[in-house]
Amino acid sequence: MINYAEKIFIRQYMHEDKKLYAAFHPEVILNSPQYETTGRYLVVLLHPEKGLESFFLNENSNTHTWEMDENDPAIVEEELLEWCSNQISAHLHRDSKAVEV
């Protein structure tokens, strides 16, 4: 059985004097015994002004960046979205290197 918890990760960031965080959860389909992922990430972000914000990010296959789902009502600044995109890309790149060894 696959341990889905290993795919979830948390990153911290600083805003002024506050230490904040974001948790990244790959979306999964529970219908299969393999916990098949959809390619989207649910991000739960401790926002410096708004408190807890949750939203989905999809990979843009042309730019290889992660962008907010167009149907998501959350409003997150471009700087934080770019930071989230970089965190997912770095995490996936690190995992792919681990698999290659």
C-alpha positions in Angstrom: 0.0 0.0 0.0 1.2 3.5 -0.9 2.0 5.9 2.0 0.3 9.0 0.8 1.6 11.1 3.7 5.1 11.0 2.3 3.9 13.1 -0.7 2.7 16.0 1.6 5.3 18.6 2.5 5.5 21.9 4.4 7.7 24.9 3.8 8.2 28.0 5.9 8.7 31.6 4.8 9.3 34.9 6.5 7.1 38.0 6.1 8.4 41.0 8.0 9.0 39.5 11.5 6.5 36.6 11.2 7.4 33.0 10.4 4.6 31.6 8.2 4.1 28.3 6.4 2.4 26.5 3.5 1.4 22.9 3.4 1.3 21.2 0.0 -1.0 18.2 -0.6 -1.1 16.4 -4.0 -4.7 15.8 -4.9 -5.5 12.1 -5.1 -8.3 9.8 -6.5 -9.2 7.3 -3.8 -11.0 5.0 -6.2 -7.8 3.2 -7.0 -5.7 1.1 -4.6 -2.6 3.1 -5.7 -4.0 6.5 -4.6 -3.6 7.9 -8.1 -2.7 11.6 -8.1 -4.5 14.2 -10.3 -1.6 16.5 -10.9 -3.1 19.3 -8.8 -1.9 20.5 -5.5 -4.0 21.7 -2.6 -2.0 24.4 -0.9 -2.9 25.5 2.7 -1.1 28.8 3.2 -0.9 30.8 6.4 -1.3 34.2 4.8 0.3 37.3 6.5 -2.9 39.3 6.5 -5.8 37.0 5.7 -5.0 34.0 7.9 -5.4 30.5 6.6 -6.0 30.4 2.8 -6.5 27.2 0.8 -6.4 26.9 -3.0 -5.5 24.6 -5.8 -2.5 24.9 -8.1 -2.3 23.3 -11.6 0.9 22.9 -13.6 1.1 25.0 -16.7 2.7 22.5 -19.2 4.0 25.3 -21.4 5.8 27.3 -18.7 6.4 24.4 -16.2 5.1 26.7 -13.5 2.2 26.2 -11.0 -0.8 28.5 -11.4 -3.9 29.0 -9.4 -6.9 27.0 -10.5 -9.1 29.4 -12.5 -12.2 28.4 -10.6 -10.6 29.0 -7.2 -12.2 31.9 -5.2 -9.0 32.5 -3.1 -7.0 35.7 -3.9 -3.3 35.2 -3.4 -0.7 37.7 -4.4 1.6 36.9 -7.4 4.7 36.9 -5.2 3.2 34.2 -2.9 2.0 32.2 -5.9 5.4 32.3 -7.4 6.9 31.2 -4.1 4.5 28.3 -3.9 5.2 27.3 -7.5 8.9 27.3 -6.8 8.4 25.1 -3.7 6.5 22.5 -5.6 9.0 22.5 -8.5 11.9 22.1 -6.1 10.2 19.3 -4.2 9.4 17.4 -7.4 12.9 18.0 -8.8 14.4 16.7 -5.5 12.1 13.6 -5.6 13.0 12.9 -9.2 16.7 13.0 -8.4 16.1 10.6 -5.5 14.4 8.2 -7.9 17.2 8.4 -10.4 19.9 7.2 -8.0 
